Amino acid sequence: MRRRQFLTTACVVGGGLLAGCIGDSDRIYWSYETERAVFSDPVVVDGTVYTGTQAGDIFALDAEDGAEVWDEPYEIGTDDAPGHLRSAVSVVDGSLYYGSMAFTRHVHALDADTGEPTWEAPYETAMIKQAPTVADGTVYALDDEYEFHGIDTDTGEAEPPFPRSIPRIPAAPPVIDDETVVTAVDRTIDTLDTQPGDHRWGDPLVLKSHIADGALIIEGGTIYVGTVEGTLLAIDLETGDPAWDEPFDTIDWPEAKAPFVGGLTAADGVVYAATERALFAIDADDGSFRWDDPYRPGGGTSFRGAPTVVDDQVLLGGSHGLYAIELDSGDPIWDEPAETRGSATTDPIVIDGIAYLGTDGHRLYAIDTDLDGSSDDARVNLGITSHHDTWADQSG
């Protein structure tokens, strides 16, 4: 029996299987029902999918069949001060790290195998809406007052917050490339040494436009950042100078111009950037457009979040499910998207041809893409929100 013939019959609800999932595509491998929308970008490490919901639950599910790995979900916060999770967790060396948006605001660590808490940082931060990241035994987290924290992965002990510039709500999670941490806040990009935390450029770089939520990546020594004005900038990581003669601007396609929706990644010399209305492919070296036209599926479709690159395709979540686009041409691969119940609310990540995607229809989906490979792009390989074993192994 082919994989899809079996998997289209399986729908996981609270750990059980139901026959069929009404409203879902026949590409569905399995789906897991949650109490609230899934906003935490799925992370897949050692055969387990980790994600979280608006209700404040963190789940660990078997990537193959969607069965629950932990005895029960881990609940963020308390009955008096519930929390919720809007960003990805980080899973490294058997530990799961997340930043809390509960009224008890801490960076927390759980045992990734059991879901049992191992520590919480011994001080209260402002709310942490962006995903933490991990490098060389340190968890880095940026809170809503732009305090930047470095916390020992083993003990939870923390150094004083790193030097800060202006207090603003973070636009993107901290990104680590080699020994440099890049932060994006409001209109400001800053670079810090992981040790001892000194500013690399002397002063932060202030842009003309506000940075779109989550729209920052690093690839090949260049920072790429998308703005709410629908422009894409390239900045030299070492110097802070522009890397292109001029920014890429979606104004050349008025029907597609819109703020970037946190949707940046890069692979093989191309930056893939999504606005709410279209997906663009931009040459990473000079900022030129690579396709004849942006990919616009029509039908009132809106995109959310970052694409991911797998084999010869780029995949992206939208209001009708998961979309697959040919890398070279920008043409759709499938006649129609892999339809899900509710709109996509997370970035997709692909492992061995199976894409994992959360929706506001209270579900996490595993979707058969007909591919054999796994996500291989800058966002995943640097552990920016979604990640898999490649980044987890490098960061331990």
Residue pairs with C-beta under 8 A, 6 or more apart in sequence:
3 29
3 368
4 26
4 27
4 29
4 368
7 28
7 29
7 30
7 366
7 368
8 20
8 26
8 27
8 28
9 19
9 20
10 17
10 18
10 29
10 30
10 65
10 66
11 17
11 18
11 19
11 20
11 21
11 24
11 28
11 30
11 31
11 33
12 18
12 30
12 31
12 32
12 33
12 61
12 65
12 66
12 67
13 32
13 33
14 33
15 67
15 68
21 28
21 31
21 341
22 341
23 339
23 341
24 31
24 339
24 340
24 341
24 365
25 321
25 337
25 338
25 339
25 340
25 367
27 322
27 338
27 367
27 368
27 369
28 338
28 340
28 365
28 366
28 367
28 368
29 354
29 365
29 366
29 367
29 368
30 65
30 66
30 365
30 366
31 66
31 340
31 341
31 363
31 364
31 365
31 366
32 59
32 61
32 66
32 363
32 364
33 362
33 363
34 53
34 55
34 57
34 59
34 362
34 363
34 364
35 53
35 55
35 57
35 362
36 53
36 54
36 55
36 57
36 84
36 362
37 53
37 54
37 342
37 345
37 358
37 359
37 360
37 361
37 362
38 51
38 52
38 53
38 54
38 345
38 346
38 358
38 359
38 360
38 362
38 363
38 364
39 52
39 53
39 54
39 84
39 85
39 86
39 87
39 345
39 346
39 358
40 51
40 52
40 53
40 58
40 85
40 86
40 87
40 88
40 89
40 346
40 358
41 51
41 87
41 88
41 131
41 305
41 346
41 347
41 349
41 358
41 385
41 386
42 49
42 50
42 51
42 88
42 346
42 349
42 356
42 357
42 358
42 364
42 386
43 49
43 50
43 51
43 88
43 89
43 90
43 91
43 349
43 386
43 387
43 388
44 50
44 63
44 349
44 351
44 356
44 388
44 389
45 91
45 112
45 387
45 388
45 389
45 392
46 389
47 62
47 63
47 64
48 60
48 61
48 62
48 63
48 69
48 112
49 59
49 60
49 61
49 62
49 63
49 356
49 364
49 366
50 58
50 59
50 60
50 89
50 91
50 96
50 112
51 58
51 59
51 61
51 89
51 346
51 356
51 358
51 364
52 58
52 59
52 76
52 84
52 85
52 89
52 98
53 59
53 84
53 85
53 362
54 84
54 85
54 86
55 82
55 84
56 75
56 76
56 77
56 82
56 83
56 84
56 85
56 102
57 73
57 74
57 75
57 76
57 85
58 73
58 74
58 76
58 85
58 89
58 96
58 98
58 110
58 115
59 68
59 70
59 73
59 364
60 68
60 69
60 70
60 112
60 115
61 67
61 68
61 69
61 364
62 68
62 69
63 351
63 354
63 356
63 366
66 364
66 366
69 113
70 114
70 115
71 114
71 115
72 115
73 115
74 110
74 115
74 117
75 82
76 82
76 83
76 84
76 85
76 98
76 100
76 101
76 102
77 83
77 100
77 102
77 103
77 104
78 102
78 104
81 102
81 103
81 104
82 102
83 100
83 101
83 102
83 103
83 104
84 101
84 102
85 98
85 101
86 101
86 129
87 98
87 99
87 128
87 129
87 130
87 131
87 173
87 385
88 131
88 385
88 386
88 387
89 96
89 97
89 98
89 131
89 132
90 96
90 97
90 98
90 131
90 132
90 133
90 134
90 139
90 383
90 387
90 395
91 97
91 112
91 387
91 392
92 134
92 153
92 392
92 395
92 396
93 153
93 392
93 396
94 111
94 112
94 113
95 109
95 110
95 111
95 112
95 118
95 153
96 109
96 110
96 111
96 112
97 107
97 108
97 109
97 110
97 132
97 134
97 139
97 153
98 107
98 108
98 110
98 131
98 132
99 107
99 108
99 125
99 128
99 129
99 130
99 131
99 132
99 141
99 143
100 106
100 107
100 108
100 127
100 128
101 127
101 128
101 129
104 124
105 124
105 125
105 126
105 127
105 128
105 143
106 120
106 121
106 123
106 124
106 125
107 120
107 121
107 125
107 128
107 132
107 139
107 141
107 149
107 151
107 156
107 158
108 117
108 119
108 120
108 121
109 117
109 118
109 119
109 120
109 139
109 153
109 156
110 116
110 117
110 118
111 117
111 118
118 156
119 155
119 156
120 156
121 149
121 151
121 156
121 158
122 156
122 157
122 158
123 158
125 141
125 143
125 147
125 149
126 143
126 144
126 145
126 147
127 143
127 144
128 141
128 142
128 143
128 144
129 144
129 169
129 170
130 141
130 142
130 170
130 172
130 173
130 174
130 214
131 173
131 384
131 385
132 139
132 140
132 141
132 173
132 174
133 139
133 140
133 173
133 174
133 175
133 176
133 383
133 384
133 395
134 140
134 153
134 383
134 395
134 396
135 176
135 194
135 395
136 194
136 395
137 152
137 153
137 154
138 150
138 151
138 152
138 153
138 194
139 149
139 150
139 151
139 152
139 153
140 148
140 149
140 150
140 151
140 174
140 176
140 181
140 194
141 148
141 149
141 151
141 174
142 148
142 149
142 170
142 173
142 174
142 183
142 185
143 149
143 170
144 169
144 170
145 167
146 164
146 165
146 166
146 167
146 168
146 169
146 170
146 183
146 185
147 161
147 162
147 164
148 161
148 162
148 163
148 164
148 174
148 181
148 183
148 192
148 197
149 158
149 159
149 161
149 162
150 158
150 159
150 162
150 194
150 197
151 157
151 158
151 159
152 158
162 192
162 197
163 192
163 197
163 198
163 199
165 185
165 188
165 190
165 204
166 185
166 186
166 188
166 204
168 185
168 186
168 188
169 185
169 186
170 183
170 184
170 185
171 184
171 185
171 186
171 210
171 211
171 212
171 213
171 214
171 215
171 216
172 183
172 184
172 211
172 213
172 214
172 215
172 216
172 262
172 384
173 214
173 384
173 385
174 181
174 182
174 183
175 181
175 182
175 183
175 216
175 217
175 218
175 382
175 384
176 182
176 194
176 382
176 383
177 218
177 237
177 382
179 193
179 194
179 195
180 191
180 192
180 193
180 194
180 200
180 237
181 191
181 192
181 193
181 194
182 189
182 190
182 191
182 216
182 218
182 223
182 237
183 189
183 190
183 191
183 192
184 211
184 216
184 225
185 211
186 210
186 211
187 206
187 207
187 208
187 209
187 210
187 211
188 204
188 205
188 206
188 207
189 204
189 205
189 207
189 211
189 216
189 223
189 225
189 235
189 240
190 199
190 201
190 204
190 205
191 199
191 200
191 201
191 237
191 240
192 198
192 199
192 200
193 200
200 238
200 240
201 239
201 240
205 235
205 240
207 225
207 227
207 233
209 227
209 228
209 229
209 231
210 227
210 228
210 229
211 225
211 226
211 227
211 228
212 226
212 227
212 228
212 259
212 260
212 261
212 262
213 261
213 262
214 262
214 263
214 264
214 305
214 306
214 385
215 225
215 226
215 227
215 260
215 261
215 262
215 263
215 264
215 273
216 223
216 224
216 225
216 226
216 264
216 384
217 223
217 224
217 264
217 265
217 266
217 271
217 378
217 379
217 382
217 384
218 224
218 237
218 378
218 382
219 266
219 271
219 284
219 378
220 266
220 269
220 284
221 236
221 237
221 238
222 234
222 235
222 236
222 237
222 243
222 284
223 234
223 235
223 236
223 237
224 232
224 233
224 234
224 235
224 264
224 266
224 271
224 273
224 284
225 232
225 233
225 235
225 264
226 232
226 233
226 259
226 260
226 263
226 264
226 273
227 233
227 259
227 260
228 259
228 260
229 259
230 249
230 250
230 251
230 257
230 258
230 259
230 260
230 275
231 247
231 248
231 249
231 250
232 247
232 248
232 249
232 260
232 264
232 271
232 273
232 280
232 282
232 287
233 242
233 244
233 247
233 248
234 242
234 243
234 244
234 247
234 284
234 287
235 241
235 242
235 243
236 242
236 243
244 286
244 287
245 286
245 287
246 287
247 287
248 273
248 280
248 282
248 287
248 288
248 289
250 256
250 257
250 258
250 275
250 278
250 280
250 294
251 257
252 289
253 278
253 293
253 294
255 277
255 296
256 275
256 277
256 278
256 280
256 294
256 296
257 275
257 277
258 275
258 276
258 277
258 278
259 275
259 276
260 273
260 274
260 275
261 274
261 275
261 276
261 303
261 304
261 305
262 304
262 305
262 306
262 347
263 272
263 273
263 274
263 275
263 279
263 303
263 304
263 305
263 306
263 307
263 316
264 271
264 272
264 273
264 274
264 306
264 379
265 271
265 272
265 306
265 307
265 308
265 309
265 377
265 378
265 379
265 380
266 272
266 284
266 377
266 378
266 379
267 309
267 376
267 377
267 378
268 309
269 283
269 284
269 285
270 281
270 282
270 283
270 284
270 290
270 327
271 281
271 282
271 283
271 284
272 279
272 280
272 281
272 282
272 307
272 309
272 314
272 377
273 279
273 280
273 282
274 280
274 303
274 305
274 306
274 307
274 316
275 303
276 302
276 303
276 304
277 296
277 302
277 303
278 294
278 295
278 296
278 303
279 294
279 295
279 296
279 303
279 307
279 314
279 316
279 325
279 330
280 289
280 291
280 294
281 289
281 290
281 291
281 314
281 327
281 330
282 288
282 289
282 290
283 289
283 290
290 330
291 329
291 330
292 329
292 330
293 330
294 330
295 323
295 325
295 330
295 331
295 332
297 318
297 320
297 323
297 332
297 337
299 320
300 319
301 318
301 319
301 320
301 323
302 318
302 319
302 343
303 316
303 317
303 318
303 319
304 317
304 318
304 319
304 343
304 344
304 345
304 346
305 316
305 317
305 344
305 345
305 346
305 347
306 316
306 347
306 379
306 385
306 386
307 314
307 315
307 316
307 325
307 347
307 348
307 377
308 314
308 315
308 316
308 347
308 348
308 349
308 350
308 355
308 375
308 377
308 379
308 380
308 386
309 315
309 327
309 375
309 376
309 377
310 350
310 353
310 369
310 371
310 373
310 374
310 375
310 376
311 371
311 372
311 373
312 326
312 327
312 328
313 324
313 325
313 326
313 327
313 333
313 369
313 371
314 324
314 325
314 327
315 322
315 323
315 324
315 325
315 348
315 350
315 355
315 369
316 322
316 323
316 325
316 348
317 323
317 343
317 344
317 345
317 346
317 347
317 348
317 357
318 337
318 343
318 344
319 343
319 344
320 337
320 339
320 340
320 343
321 337
321 338
321 339
321 340
321 344
321 357
321 367
322 337
322 338
322 340
322 344
322 348
322 355
322 357
322 365
322 367
322 369
323 332
323 334
323 337
324 332
324 333
324 334
324 337
324 338
324 369
325 331
325 332
325 333
326 332
326 333
338 355
338 367
338 369
340 357
340 359
340 361
340 363
340 365
340 367
341 359
341 361
341 362
341 363
342 359
342 360
342 361
342 362
342 363
343 359
343 360
343 361
344 357
344 358
344 359
345 358
345 359
345 360
346 357
346 358
346 359
346 386
347 379
347 385
347 386
348 355
348 356
348 357
348 367
348 375
348 386
349 355
349 356
349 375
349 380
349 386
349 387
349 388
350 356
350 369
350 371
350 373
350 374
350 375
351 374
351 375
351 388
352 372
352 373
352 374
353 368
353 369
353 370
353 371
353 372
353 373
353 374
354 366
354 367
354 368
354 369
355 365
355 366
355 367
355 369
356 364
356 365
356 366
356 367
357 364
357 365
357 367
358 364
358 365
359 365
374 388
375 386
375 388
376 390
378 384
379 385
379 386
380 386
380 387
380 388
380 390
380 391
381 387
381 390
381 391
382 391
383 391
383 392
383 395
